[in-house]
Amino acid sequence: MVELVAEGLRGFGELSDGGPVEALVAAARSIGSSVVGLPLEQARAALRLRSVTGADAFLSSTIRGGYESALADLAARLQGQSLSASLGLGDPRPVRLYANLNRRYGGDGAETIVAEAVYAVGNGFSAVKVAPFLDNHRRGMSGVRLVDAGLELVVKVREAVPGGIRLMVDCHHLVPAEFAAVVARELAALDLYWVEDLVRVDDRAALDAAAGSGLSLAAGEHIWQPAAAAAACADGALRYWLVDPKHAGGPPGVARIAEAIGDTQLTFHNPSGPVGTAHAAHLAALGGTGTWLEYAWGETDRLTFLDPPEVATDGMLRPAGPGIGCSPGEAVGVELTRVGEE
């Protein structure tokens, strides 16, 4: 997390999941040194001059996303506005959540995942997401065993939750190419809301084949370049684009992605802590009323991190202001940067 300070107010951004922790810390400190002490708008300009190219471009975009988010939060607090209003998106409004069961329960086995899916639905969530191949892959499964175990989990969850509940499946690009057609056919029969990362978005033939099976495909979490997003969405094979605000470069990056993807539905990927979640909730208006925000179901320690606490009620998050409307309860993060103050 990055914290920026000006006129006694604090703005926060999250820059997690962009690379090894040591590399993230080093990059955060390097960028921080270029904005320390600058007035807010000069700090923004200095940040945007920094290159996001080369072998470390993904990490650089993620670091920029954390700082851009913190700067936007700080600017909104200085204006006395919510982040969404400060960005011209209007007053914050409730955003629909889908419960990601993998973050907390992915390694606990099929029965636990099924039980948690039912529990999330009982707590008002109208959508849940499972990652049927990830943890079995980590256990060493491959080939037919991996595919069969994954499909079995999806079937169990689909049978356990009511038909009106949306079920998303994240394949994490782990389905072997020789099994992609079989998996697509089997998943298409299960009334899924979307299937994420079944094939690579730059493999046009595989993408079109998967879409042709009747699946609603989703992708996008690690793509920060608008041109790449536009190319992936050009022929309509992708129905949902899962932008990750921190990887995309913060609020400005999300706005560029939203414009680039055309008619593809913008939704919000979120393998993040509560600060990243709060930011995404304020940006959700960019996706309109059809958007979703991913939520890490079962991470109870999240409730102690923010003041006021992050509270999901009836499968909804209700963002507030000023700024993102919350702050970490204590200084937690990889970098403390002061902008506009000595």
C-alpha positions in Angstrom: 0.0 0.0 0.0 1.1 3.6 -0.6 0.1 6.5 1.5 0.3 10.1 0.3 -0.1 13.1 2.6 -0.9 16.7 1.9 -2.5 19.5 4.1 -3.0 17.0 6.9 -5.0 14.6 4.7 -4.0 11.2 3.6 -4.7 9.3 0.3 -4.2 5.6 -0.2 -3.6 3.3 -3.1 -2.8 -0.4 -3.4 0.0 -1.8 -5.5 -0.1 -5.5 -4.7 0.3 -8.6 -6.9 2.5 -7.0 -9.5 5.7 -9.0 -8.9 8.0 -10.2 -6.1 7.7 -8.1 -2.9 11.3 -7.0 -3.0 10.9 -5.7 -6.6 7.6 -3.9 -5.7 9.2 -2.2 -2.7 12.2 -1.0 -4.7 10.0 0.3 -7.6 7.6 2.0 -5.1 10.5 3.8 -3.5 12.0 4.8 -6.8 8.7 6.3 -8.0 8.1 7.9 -4.6 11.4 9.7 -4.7 10.2 11.5 -7.9 7.0 12.9 -6.4 8.1 13.6 -2.8 7.4 17.2 -1.9 5.7 18.2 -5.2 2.3 19.9 -5.4 -0.4 17.4 -6.2 -0.8 18.2 -9.9 3.0 18.3 -10.4 3.3 14.9 -8.7 0.7 13.5 -11.1 2.6 15.0 -14.1 5.9 13.6 -12.9 4.3 10.2 -12.4 2.9 10.0 -15.9 6.3 10.9 -17.4 7.7 7.6 -16.1 8.1 4.8 -18.7 5.9 1.8 -18.6 7.7 -0.4 -21.1 10.2 -3.2 -21.2 10.5 -6.4 -19.3 9.2 -4.9 -16.0 6.3 -3.1 -17.7 3.6 -5.0 -15.8 5.3 -4.2 -12.4 5.7 -0.6 -13.4 2.1 -0.3 -14.4 1.0 -1.8 -11.1 3.2 0.6 -9.2 1.8 3.5 -11.2 -1.7 2.2 -10.5 -1.1 2.3 -6.8 0.3 5.9 -6.9 -2.4 7.1 -9.3 -5.0 5.7 -7.0 -3.5 7.3 -4.0 -3.2 10.7 -5.7 -6.8 10.5 -6.9 -8.0 9.6 -3.3 -5.9 12.5 -1.9 -7.3 14.9 -4.5 -10.8 13.9 -3.7 -10.3 14.3 0.0 -8.8 17.8 -0.5 -11.9 18.7 -2.5 -14.2 17.2 0.1 -15.7 14.9 -2.5 -16.1 11.2 -2.9 -13.6 9.6 -5.3 -16.3 8.8 -7.8 -17.6 12.4 -7.8 -14.1 13.8 -8.0 -13.5 11.7 -11.1 -16.7 13.0 -12.7 -18.6 9.7 -12.2 -21.3 11.1 -9.9 -22.1 10.1 -6.4 -21.0 6.7 -5.3 -23.6 4.0 -5.7 -23.9 0.4 -4.6 -22.0 -2.1 -6.7 -22.8 -5.8 -7.2 -20.3 -8.3 -5.8 -19.5 -11.8 -6.8 -18.0 -14.0 -4.2 -14.5 -15.3 -5.2 -14.3 -18.6 -3.2 -10.7 -19.4 -4.3 -8.9 -16.7 -2.3 -9.8 -18.2 1.0 -11.0 -21.7 0.3 -9.4 -22.9 -2.9 -7.1 -25.3 -1.2 -9.6 -26.8 1.2 -11.2 -29.3 -1.1 -14.4 -29.6 -3.1 -16.8 -30.1 -0.2 -15.6 -26.9 1.6 -15.9 -24.9 -1.6 -19.4 -26.2 -2.3 -20.4 -25.4 1.3 -19.0 -21.9 1.1 -20.8 -21.3 -2.2 -24.0 -22.2 -0.5 -23.1 -20.0 2.5 -22.3 -17.0 0.3 -25.6 -17.3 -1.5 -27.3 -17.5 1.9 -25.7 -14.2 2.8 -27.1 -12.4 -0.2 -24.6 -13.0 -2.9 -26.3 -13.6 -6.3 -23.0 -14.7 -7.9 -20.0 -16.9 -7.0 -16.8 -17.8 -8.7 -14.7 -20.9 -8.5 -11.2 -21.8 -9.8 -11.6 -25.5 -10.5 -8.1 -26.1 -11.9 -5.8 -23.9 -9.9 -5.2 -25.8 -6.6 -5.3 -29.2 -8.2 -2.6 -28.0 -10.5 -0.6 -26.8 -7.6 -0.9 -30.3 -6.1 0.7 -31.7 -9.2 -2.4 -32.8 -11.2 -2.2 -32.6 -14.9 -3.8 -33.8 -18.1 -7.0 -35.8 -17.8 -6.9 -36.0 -14.0 -6.7 -32.2 -13.8 -9.6 -31.7 -16.3 -11.8 -34.3 -14.7 -11.3 -33.0 -11.1 -12.0 -29.4 -12.2 -15.1 -30.2 -14.2 -16.4 -32.3 -11.2 -16.0 -29.3 -8.9 -17.9 -27.0 -11.2 -20.8 -29.6 -11.5 -21.0 -29.9 -7.7 -21.2 -26.1 -7.2 -23.7 -25.7 -10.0 -25.9 -28.4 -8.5 -25.6 -27.0 -5.0 -26.7 -23.4 -5.7 -30.1 -22.3 -7.1 -30.4 -22.0 -10.8 -30.8 -18.2 -10.6 -27.4 -17.7 -9.0 -24.7 -16.7 -11.4 -21.7 -19.0 -11.4 -18.4 -17.9 -12.8 -15.5 -20.2 -13.5 -11.8 -19.0 -13.7 -9.6 -21.5 -15.6 -6.4 -19.5 -15.0 -5.1 -20.7 -18.4 -4.5 -24.1 -16.9 -6.6 -26.2 -19.3 -4.2 -28.0 -21.7 -4.8 -27.0 -25.3 -5.7 -30.5 -26.4 -8.6 -30.5 -23.8 -9.9 -27.0 -24.5 -12.6 -28.1 -26.8 -13.8 -30.8 -24.4 -13.8 -28.4 -21.4 -15.6 -25.8 -23.4 -18.3 -28.2 -24.4 -18.7 -29.6 -20.9 -18.8 -26.1 -19.3 -21.3 -24.8 -21.9 -23.8 -27.3 -20.6 -23.7 -26.0 -17.0 -25.4 -22.6 -17.4 -22.4 -20.5 -16.4 -22.4 -16.7 -16.3 -18.9 -16.5 -17.7 -15.7 -18.6 -18.1 -12.5 -16.7 -17.5 -9.1 -17.3 -19.0 -9.9 -20.6 -20.7 -7.6 -19.6 -23.6 -5.2 -16.7 -24.3 -6.8 -13.6 -25.7 -4.0 -13.2 -28.3 -4.8 -16.7 -29.6 -7.6 -15.6 -31.9 -8.5 -19.1 -33.3 -8.7 -20.6 -29.8 -10.7 -17.6 -28.5 -13.2 -17.8 -31.4 -13.5 -21.6 -31.0 -14.3 -21.3 -27.3 -16.8 -18.5 -27.9 -18.4 -20.6 -30.6 -19.1 -23.4 -28.1 -21.7 -21.1 -26.5 -19.6 -19.9 -23.5 -19.6 -16.3 -22.4 -15.9 -15.6 -22.2 -14.1 -13.2 -19.8 -10.5 -12.0 -19.6 -8.3 -9.0 -19.1 -7.0 -8.9 -15.6 -3.3 -8.6 -16.5 -3.6 -6.3 -19.5 -2.9 -2.6 -19.0 -2.4 -1.5 -22.6 -5.6 -0.1 -24.2 -4.4 -1.2 -27.7 -4.1 -4.8 -26.5 -7.6 -4.6 -24.8 -9.1 -3.2 -28.0 -7.5 -6.0 -30.1 -8.8 -8.7 -27.8 -12.4 -7.3 -27.9 -12.5 -6.4 -31.6 -14.6 -9.3 -32.9 -16.9 -9.8 -29.9 -15.6 -13.2 -28.8 -15.1 -11.7 -25.3 -18.3 -10.7 -23.5 -16.7 -9.5 -20.3 -13.5 -7.5 -19.7 -12.1 -7.9 -16.2 -10.1 -4.8 -15.6 -7.8 -4.7 -12.5 -7.5 -1.0 -11.5 -4.0 -1.2 -10.0 -2.5 -3.2 -12.9 -4.2 -0.9 -15.5 -2.6 2.2 -14.0 -5.2 3.5 -11.6 -8.3 5.6 -12.5 -6.8 7.1 -15.7 -5.8 3.6 -16.9 -9.2 2.1 -16.2 -10.9 5.0 -18.1 -8.7 4.3 -21.1 -9.4 0.5 -21.0 -13.2 1.2 -20.7 -13.1 3.3 -23.9 -10.9 0.8 -25.7 -13.1 -2.3 -25.2 -16.2 -0.9 -27.0 -19.3 -3.0 -26.4 -17.6 -5.6 -24.2 -18.9 -5.3 -20.6 -16.4 -3.8 -18.2 -16.2 -5.6 -14.9 -13.7 -5.3 -12.1 -11.1 -8.0 -11.2 -10.0 -7.7 -7.7 -7.4 -10.0 -6.1 -6.8 -7.1 -3.7 -7.0 -6.0 -0.2 -9.7 -3.6 1.1 -8.0 -0.5 -0.2 -8.0 -1.8 -3.8 -11.6 -3.0 -3.3 -12.7 0.5 -2.2 -11.1 2.1 -5.2 -12.7 -0.4 -7.6 -16.1 0.3 -6.0 -15.8 4.0 -6.8 -14.7 3.3 -10.4 -17.6 0.8 -11.0 -19.7 3.5 -12.6 -17.4 3.2 -15.6 -18.9 -0.2 -16.2 -22.5 1.0 -15.9 -25.3 -1.0 -14.2 -24.1 -4.3 -15.7 -20.8 -4.3 -13.9 -19.6 -6.7 -11.2 -16.8 -6.3 -8.6 -14.9 -9.4 -7.5 -14.9 -9.9 -3.7 -12.7 -12.1 -1.6 -15.2 -14.2 0.3 -14.2 -15.5 3.7 -11.3 -13.2 4.5 -12.5 -12.1 7.9 -9.3 -10.2 8.7 -10.4 -7.6 6.1 -12.9 -6.4 8.7 -10.2 -5.1 11.0 -8.1 -3.3 8.3 -10.2 -0.3 7.5 -11.9 2.5 9.4 -14.8 2.3 8.9 -14.7 -1.4 8.2 -15.4 -2.9 4.8 -18.9 -4.3 5.0 -20.6 -6.3 2.2 -24.3 -6.5 2.7 -26.7 -8.6 0.6 -24.0 -9.1 -2.0 -23.4 -5.3 -2.4 -20.7 -2.9 -1.5 -21.8 0.7 -0.8 -18.9 3.1 -1.3 -18.8 6.5 0.4 -16.6 9.5 0.7 -14.7 11.7 1.1 -12.1 10.1 -1.2 -12.6 6.3 -1.0 -14.5 6.8 2.3 -12.1 4.8 4.5 -8.6 4.6 5.7 -6.3 1.9 7.1 -6.7 1.7 10.9 -3.0 2.1 11.2 0.0 2.8 8.9 0.4 -0.4 6.9 2.3 -0.5 3.6 5.5 -0.6 1.7 6.0 3.1 1.4 5.0 6.3 3.0 5.3 9.3 0.6 4.5 12.9 1.4 3.3 15.0 -1.4 3.1 18.7 -1.1 4.5 18.8 2.4 8.0 19.0 3.8 
